[in-house]
Amino acid sequence: MANSSTARIVLPDEAFNEESRGRYFIPQKPLEFIPSGCRLLDCVLGGGWPLSRISNIVGDKCLSGDTIVSAQRGSKPRKMTMQTLFNRARGNHPNRNNEAETSLLCDVGGYVGMGRMLDIVMSGEKVLYEITNDRGHSIKASQDHKFATSEGWQCLSDDLRIGSAVKCWRGTRGIEGGSKYQKKPRAYTDSVPYHPFGNQHIVAGRNYKRLLTSRLVIEAAINSLWFWDFIRILRNEPEIAATLQYTDPGLDVHHLDNDPTNNHIDNLELIEPYEHWQIHGDEMAPNTRKLDLSEITSIRRVGEEATFDITMEGPHHNFIANNFEVHNSTCKTLLSIETTNSFVRKYPNATPKYREAEAAFDQAYAA
């Protein structure tokens, strides 16, 4: 941010608190700074936000809250808005569970599969643009959000324009043959309130919890218990339930013979969600899984709206949103967004100025 001759003062630990104010010295130009709310970022910046120079650092790669994604959170993938996904993962929702493993539909090499979502955050109100393709699909995105195109990753602030060829997923509807994979019914066991990872099952205001029977079969075997003895403990004996071992809720239960009604212990195994999806994804008709190109037919400014950012686990840093393949946000951007939220809470009269996170650290911007 400043040149190599810049002198910096390292403050003692007690200087880092909500009311602290220090000095960030540039030759002949002292700048007062304030804490960002993130200790790690304060160290990177030399003590906090330099006043009159940077209000915050946050990426502009954002999508509107009504953007549809296909999310898997302990069950089959289902469509939901990014606003709903945020509420279920981190916001105000009766079924909120920030510990649940979440996977999103993404490009895993020219066709769709499931990739693990690392985080989703609200990123404030941004000016958005509605992009529509020749199939009638549309999406509202900030001008710096990247889309997969025939020429690589592009956004509205550089080369993405009307006539650009963007990667899209047709989905399974309206395609001759559709998907030949039909999900079979699975057995659930209800009323296991003392299971630490049970799915919420609210009846008359009480959470009775329920789980796939196949998972409970595995856990009973892990604890060397008969199945119904295990269930009895989960229903009636919280002290004993707290001492038992449970499977990782981030793993899926796969039936080796592809018959989900066969819950014999020898027919069950725990696997990663993306592996599970790949197994059953191969049963889908190829034309329901393949990504192809469509042409952008219109771009229009729609004004400011609340926006959200998602980070995906590598190597597939993308996800399918409103049938478009879009890039995810970087962890650095999400760290900055969290810091921004903390900053605004502490200093409500501040006016955040949004910049691409990488560019915000450039010498030209900082000076």
N, C-alpha and C positions, 0 to 999 in steps of 0.2 A: 504493500500500500504506500509506503514511503520509501525513499531511497536508502542505500546502505549506510548513509551518514546519520540517519535519524537516531536520536538518542531516546531510549525508552526507560521508564522507571518501573521497576518491579515492586508492586505494592505488597505489604505483608498480608497474611491471611485475614487478619481482623479488619482489613480495609474492604473486604468483599462482603457487603451486606446491602440490604435494600435501600438504605439511606446514604450509602457511601458516595462520595464524589472525589475524583482524583484529577490528575493532569496527564495529558498525553502530549509530549513535546515534539514539535517539528521545529527545526532551526528557525528562529525569529518569528514563529507563528504558533504560540501555545494554544492547544485546544482542550477544553474541558470535556470529560467523558463521563458516562453513567453506565452502570451495570446493565448487561443485556438480559439477565435472568438465567443465562446458561454459563456456568463456570468455564467449561471447555472453550466456548466461543469467546468469552472475555479474554482468555489467555491468547487465543489466536489474534484478536484485534489489538492486544496490547493493554487491555484494561477495561474495555467496554465500548459502547458506541461513541465515536467522536462527535460531539454535538456540532451541528451546522454542517456536517460533512456526510454522515450516513444516518438515516433514520432506522433502517433495517436492511437486511439482505434476505431476499426471498425469491424463489423462482416463479416465473409466470406460466409454467406449463400446467394449466388447469382445465378442468371440464365442469360443465354445469351439474347441479345436483340432480336433475332429472335424466341424466345419462344412464342408459340401461347396460348393466353388465350381467354375465352369468356367473354366479357365485355358488361355491359348495362349502357349506359350514356344517359338517357332520352328517349330511344327507346328500341326496342327489343334487346336481347343479340346478339352480333355479334363477330366473330372471328377477332382478331387483334394481332400483335406482341407486346411484352412488350415495344419495342422501340416506336412504334406508340402510345401505350397507354400513355407512358411518355410524348411524344410530345403533345398529345391532352390535358393532364392534367397539365403539368408543363413546357413543352419545347417549341420549335419553330414550331408551326403548325398554318396554317391559321384559323383553327376552334378551336384553344386552348380555353379551358374554365376550369380554376382551381376551379370554384365554382360548377360545375356540380356534382351531386351525382353519384358515380360509384359503381356498384356491379359486382362481379365476380362469375363465376360458382365454387362451392366448395362442399365439403362433409358435408351434414347437418344431418348425422346420418345413413350412409350406402347407401345413394342415393344422387344424385346431386340436388342442389338448388342454390339460389343466396345469397351471403353474401356481406356485405358492405365493400368496400375497403377504408381504412383510408388514405393511402399514397403510393406513388411510387417514388423512387429516383434512380438516377444513382449512382453506387457504385464503379466506377473505372474499370480498366482492371485487370482481375484475370485469373489464370490458370484454365481452364475448362476441364471437362471430359464428353465424350459422352456416355450416358447410353442407351442401346437398349433392348427392351423386345421381347418376342416370338410372338408378334402381329405386329412387324415391327415399333412400335412407338419408337422414340428416343428423347432425351433431353440433352442439354449441361448444366452442373451444376458444381459449385465449390465442392471441396471435403467435405466441411462441411454443404452442403445443405441437409436438412433432407427429406426423403421420407417415406410415409406411407407404412408399410410392415405388413406381418402376425405376426411379432414379435414386432410391435410398430414402433416408429419413429427411423430411422437409416440413416446414411450417409456413404460416402465412407471412411471417416477417422476412422470409427470404424468397424461396422459389415456388411455393405452393399457390396455385392460381386456378381459375376456371380452365378446364381442359386437361389438368394434371390427372394422371392415372394413379389412383390410390388402391391399396390392397384392402379387400373386403371379404367378409364371410357371408355366404348366401343363407346359411342356416339350414334347417331341415324342412321347413314348410315351403310349399309351392314347388318342390323339386320332384320330378317323376321318380317313383321308387321310394323316395323318402328314406327313413332309417328302418332297417330291418331288425334293429335291436329293440326289444320291448322289455322294459324293466319289470321284473317279477316281484310279487309281493314278498315282503320280509317280515319275519315274526318279531314283535316287540314285547318286552316284559314291562308292565306298568307298576307304579307304586314302589319305587326303590329310593325313598327320600334320603337315605344316608350314603348314597353313592356320590363321591366327590365330583364326578364328571357327568352325572346324569343330565339328559336333556330336560329342559323345563317343561312341565306339564301341569298347568294351573287349573285347578278345579275348586270353585267356590273360594277363591283367594288364597288357596294353599298350593304350594309347589310339591307335587307328589313324585315328580321325576319319572322318566322312562328311558330305556335303552334297548338297542338291538339285542335280541336274545343271543345271537352269535357271539357278541362281545362278552356277555356275561358268562357264557359257556367257557370261553378262554380264561377269564379271570377266576372262575371257580376252580379250574384245573391248576392255575398258577398257585392258588392258595391251598391246594390239596383238599378241596371240599367237594361234597356232592352238590350238584347244582341247586337243589331246593334248600339245602342247608345254607348255602351262600345267599340266596334270595331272602331267607328268613332273617339273616343277620342284617342285610341292607334295609329291611323293613322295620325291624324291631330293636336292634341292639347297636346304637350309635357308637358306644365305647369300643366294641369289638370291631365294628366297621372301620373305625379310624386307624386300626392297626394292620389292616389287610393291604395287599398289593393290588394295584390296578394297572391296566394297560395305558399306554400313551394315547391320549385322545386325538393326537395329531396323526395317528395311523389308521388306516382303513382295515376292515375285516373282509378278506377275500375268500370266497367259496371255491375250492379247487376244482370241483366238478361242475361249476357254473350253475348250481342249483341252490338258490338262497333259502330253500326250505330244509335243506340237509345241514343241520347244525351239529352234526357229530364232530367231536373235537379233532378227529383225524382229517376232517374236510376243511378245516379253517386255518388261515394264516394271516398274520398282520403284515401289511405292506404300506408303502408310501402312497398318498392319494394320487399323485401323478402316474404312478405305476398302475394303480387300479383303473384309472381313466384310460390309460393306453390299452389295457387288456380289453376293456369293453368298447373302447373307441374303434378298435379293429373290426368289431362286429357291425359297425355302421357302414352304410353305403358310401363308397369313396367320394361321390359328388356332394355329400353332406358335410364332409370334413375339409375339403380343399379350399384354400384361399385363392382368389383370383382378382383381376383388376377391374375397376369401374372408373368412370370419368366424372370429375367434378363439374356440375352444371351451373351451380350458383354459389355465391358467397355474399352474405349480407351482415352488416353490423346490427346487433340486437341490444346493445347497451350493457349495463352492469348487472351482474347476478352473483349470488353466492356460489363459490366454486370449491372443488375438492381435488386432492392429489392422492395418487396410489403409488406405492413402491412394490415391485415384484422381485422375487428371488431369482438370481441368475441360474442358467445362462440366458433365459428368455425374458428380457426386460421389456415386455410389452403386454398388452391385454386387448381383448375385443370389446369395443364400446359402441353401442348402436350399430353393430355390424362392421365398423371400421377397425382396422388394426392401428392402435395408437401406442406411442412410447410411454413408459412409466416415468415417474419423477425420480430424481436421484436422492440418495440418503442425505447428501449435503443440503439439498433444497428442503427436505422435510425437517432437518435439524433447525434450519433457519426459520421455517414456518412456526415451529414450536416456540422458538425464541421470540418471534414477532408477537405471538399471542401473549406471552408473558410480558413483553415490553408494553403492549397496549393496555394490559390490565394495570400495570404499575403507573403508566403515564397516559391517562385517558385523553389528554388534550393534544397528544402527539399526532402527527399526520404521517403515516407510513408511506414511503415511496418505493414501489416495487421495481426490482431489477433482476435480470437473469443472474443466478447465484455466481456462476463462474465469472461473468463480466464484472460483477461488483467488486472483485478483488483486484481488478486491473489497475495499474498505476494511473492511467488516464482518468479513471473514475474516482479514485481515492484522492487525487491531488487537487 
